[in-house]
Every structure is written in C-alpha cells, then in structure tokens.
Amino acid sequence: MGSIMDYSQVEIPTHCKAGVVVNEGPDFHVEVQMVPVPQPGPDDVLIKLNYTGLCSSDIHMMQGDLGLPFMSAFGVRSPGHEGAGVVVKIGANVKTFKLGDRAGIKPMMDTCGSCALCWDDKETYCKGAILTGLQTAGTYQQYLVSPARYASPIPDGVPDEIAGPIMCSASTMYRSLIESNLRSGAWVVFPGGGGGVGIQGVQLAKGMGMRPIVVDTGASKQKLALEMGAEAFVDFKEVADPAKAVIEIADGVEFPPIFSSYPSFKPKDERPKEKFIATPTKVFDIIMSRDD
C-alpha cells in the first residue's frame, strides 16, 4: 500500500549500511559496513531500499568471472541490481515521483537514450548503459540514487519482497513473452523452467493465457512448476526423448516456442543475434559453451 508517513519530515542519515565486497575474486566475501548516503542530482530520486533480490550474477560480479572489469574499477563496493523501496528525496526537476512513492531499481541504472538501440526499445544493448552493481552502487546498499526516468514505480498491492526480483528476472521473461507475439492459448516450453528465472516465466505465461510446459528434473521442481501454472512437466532424466514428449503434450505441435532461462550467447555486435527464445523450424544442436 502507499505510505502514510510524511517523508518531508524524515531525517536522512549521512551514512547507511551496505553489503561491501571484500577481496574481489574467487575468495571474496561480503561485509556489512557504513557508507555515505549519496545525494540526488536535479533529475534524480533518492530511494531507501527495503528489499533487494539476490541474483547468481551478483556472485559472478564479485568473483570477476564474466569477462568484465571488477566493480572496484568503477569505484563501486556494493553489488546488487534488483531492489524495492521508497522515494525519500527528489531532485528539483523531477515531476514523475513524489516523496513517499514506492520505486524499484533495475539492472540498468541508465542509458544514453539517444542511440539507435535506445530509440528502437533495445536499450538493454546500449553501449552507454550503466549497469547497477557494477558501474554504480548496487542494491546491497540501503540508500541509492537513480535517475527518475529509469526508476520503476511500484503499484499498491505488490509487496517489496516480490517487487525487488521482478526488476530483473521476471521483467526479463515478461519482455521475452511480449516480444514473442504469442497469443492466448499458445503452447510455450520452458527448459530449466523449475529454476528462479524460468518459474517466473511460467507464472507470467499462465497469466497471459498461454499454456506452459516445463522441462526440468526432480520431484520438487515438478511440484513447484505445476503449482505455479505449468500444464505439464517433462522430467528429462525420466523420459527417453524429452522433445517427443513435449510434442505429444502440445497436441502434436512439432515445434512449440521455447523460452529458455539459460545464459545468453555473446552477440557478434551490439545487437544480439540470439536470445535463445525462439520458435524453431527444425531440430538442431546448440553448443552451449566452448573454449576457442
């Protein structure tokens, strides 16, 4: 629900708690330390976070095994990229938020807003994108500044503990489903759909009137998938031909659309060539990783 607290009377501290990465690399650990509270610019909002999601990519950022610079190279000490909280201070030019509004922090803190990709609603691939928790302080910190245009309003009825993860994994699946142009009643397949990202895709697809099939393994994932809206579960360790099993479930539709939560492939240029979310036209093998 919307806050009834008068945030104009709330004193903002000079320092706040943050999860700070110590000894970046394979032996990293996180310590709770006090850090300065940032100040918003004229086009920014200051958000006091109540919840942050914990994403496996945070671990990779701290380990430094993604082929990206360490966050310390950008002067960043706290990871995290999916948070939810309340606006406690606004810049002079901000008209879209008021004190006490609920807002979320996403994996991208900002983009250039002027390149072809940004103009084509592909700002995820903007070369000028600023990544939260890598190039700017992340959601392991209690207070964060965000450009008002990139902060996400959180509606009443969505608690912060749910809104936080929606900023990353659920929004990824939602956008994929929207861009698929699938209609209500379409079969959709989620390999690895019993995991954290995939299961949110299952719920979203069900809510959009689609018919989710999850391909995964284990009784616990089967139970979760069916509870969250999957019409069927294919255990790839229990059936000889998972693809054939999926086709039989999908009323003989030979190649139902696939929504995979596996890591994305490295694009050949700034615009991705594969999302691994597709409607295949034939059976093919995919190299998931290689050294050359």
N, C-alpha and C positions, 0 to 999 in steps of 0.2 A: 504494500500500500504506500501511497505518497506520505512523506514525512510531515508531521505536525510540529516539529521542532523549528524554532526561529533561528535559522543558521546565520542570520545577520548579527546575532548576539554570541555566537560560538567563538571562543578564542582558539585560533590556530596555533599550534606549538611551533617552535623554531626547529625542533628535531623530532624525528619519528623512528619507530622500529623498522628494520628491514632485514630480510634474509640476504646476507652478503656472502658471495663466493670467496672462499679462501683456497689458495693453491690450485688454480685452474689446471686442468689436465686429468689424467686417469685417477689421481689420488685426491681429487677435490673434496671439499666438504663445505657445508653452509653454516654460518654462524649468525645469530641474531645480534645486530649492532644498531647503534643510534646513528642516523644520518640526517643531514639538513633537509628540511622541508622545502621543496622547490617553489618558486614564485611564478604565477602565470603571467604571460605577456598579454597584450591588449586583445588578442584573438584567441586566447586560451581559457581553459577552465582548470581549476584545481579540484581533484577528486580524492576524497578519503575512501579508500577501498575497505570493504567489509569482508570480501572473499576473493581468493584467487584460485584458479584451477591449477593443477599440477600436471604438466604435459611431459611426455617422454622426450620431446625435443628440447626441453629445458636441460635435461641431463646431458644431451649431446652438445648443447651450447657450452655447458660447464666443462665437459670433457674435451671439447675442441676437436671433435672427430667428424665434423661435417664439411671440412674443407674451407671453413670461414675463419676470419680472424677471431681471436679471443675477445670477449666483451671488454676486457680491460684495455684493449687497443683503442676503444672509443671512450674510455673513461667511465665505463659502466661497471657497477659492482653487483647489481641485483638482477637476476633473470625473471622470467615470467611474462606471459603475454595474453592472459585471459582473466580479467578482473572485473568486479562489480562493486559499486559503492554509491556515494552521494556527492554532489557538487557542493563545495564549501566556499569557493571563491571564484569569481568570474572576471574576465578581462573587460576593459572599457568598451570594446567594440562588439562584445558577444550579445546577440539577441535571441539565440535559439535555446539557451538554458537560463534558468534562474536558480538562486540559492535553494538547496534542498531537493532539487531534481535528482533522480537516480540516473546513473550513467555507467557505461561499461568501457573497458579498454580492450582493444583488439590486437592481433599480432602485428599489424602495421600501424604505427603511430601517425604517419603522414605520408603523402606522396607529392610529386611535383605538381600534379593537377593540370599540366599543360601539354604533355606529350601525347602522341597518337594512341598509346595504350590506355592512358587515363581517360581520354576522350571517347574511347571505344569500350568503356566499362571493363577494361582489363588492367586496372591499376595495380593488381597483385604483382604484375610483372614490370612495373615502372622501375627504370634504372635508378631513379631518385628516391625510391621508397625508403623510409626509415623504419627499421624493424624494432619492435618493442622487445626489451630484454636482451638486445644485442647492441644496437647503436644508440639506444636511450634507455634510461632506467626502466626496469620491468615491474611486474605486479607482485613481486615478493616484497615490495616496499609499500608502506601504509598510505602515503600521500604521493600522487603522481599528477603531473601537468600533462594535459592533452590539448591539441588544437580542437576548438569547439566543433569544427566541421567534421572531425573524424571521431569524436566521442559518440557512443551509441546510446540513445535514450532507452531506458528500461521501463516498460509499462507496469502498471499495478497488476498484481496477481502473479507475477513471475519473481520468485524469491531470489536473492542474490546468489545463493549456493547453486542455483540452476542457471542463472543468467551468466555467471562467470564462464563456465565451459562452453556455453552457446557462442561466445565471442570467437571461439576458434574452431573446434571440431564440428559442432553442429552447423555452424554457418558454412563450413566447407562443403558438407553434404547437401545442405539446402541449396546452395548456389549450383551445385552439380545437377541436382534434380531439376531445378528451374531451367537450366541451360539445355537439358536433355530434350525438352519439349514433349515429354511423355504426357499422356492423358490419363485421367482416372480410369482404372480398370486394367492398366498395362502391368504385365509381369516385370519385376526387376529382381536382379540377382546380386547378392552381397557376399562375395568371397571374403572370409575373415569377418563376417558380419556380427560375430559374437563379441568382438573387441570394442574398445571405448568409442572409436570413431564410427565404426560400422553400425553399432547398435543404435546410434542416434540417427543414422541414415534410415534404418528400418522404421523407427518411430515416425520420422518425417514423411517417408514414402506412404506409410499406412494412413497418416493424417491427410495426405493429398489424394487419397483414394486409390493408390497403386497397390499391387499385390506382391509383397516382398518374399523372396526365397533366400534363406541364409545358408551358405556353405561354410562349415567350420567343423570343429570336433569337440566332443566331450559332453557329458550329461548336463553340466552346469550351464554351458553356453546354449545348449538346446533349450533348456528350461527358460533361460532369460530371453532368448530370441522369440520364442512362442508367446511369452508373456508380453513382450513389447510390440507385438503385432505381426510377426512373420507368419505367413500362411503355411510354410513348410520349412523343414530343416534337413539338410543333407550332410551327414557326417562323412567326410571324405576318407576317413580311415576305416569306415564300416561298409562302404559300397565299392564294388569293383570299378565302376565307371561313373564318377560324380556328374560329368556332363550329361550323360544319358539320363541319369536320374532327374536332373533339373529339367531336361526337355520333356520327360514324361509328366512331371508335375505341372509344367507350364502348358498343358493342353496340346502338346506337340509342337509348340513354337520352337523352331530349331535353334534360333539364336536370340534369346531374350536379352535385353540390355543389361550390361554388367556395371555395377558400381563398386569399385574396389577401394579399400582403405589402405592399400599398400603404399609405400613411399613413392612419390612421383619421380619420373625419369628426368634426367638432366636435359634441358632443351638445347637445341643446336644454336638458337639465337634467343633474343629476349622474349619472343612469343613461344609458348610451349607447343610442341608438335604432338605430344601425347599427354592425356590426362588419365589414361587407363580407366576411363569411364566411357564406355562405348557400346554400340550395337554392332558386334562383329558380323561379317558376312561369310566367314569361313573359319574352320578350325586352324589355329596357328600356335606355334610355340613362342614364348617370350623369354628372353634372357633377363633374369631379374637382377643380376649383378655380374661384373666381370672385372678383371684386373688390368686389361690392356686399354 
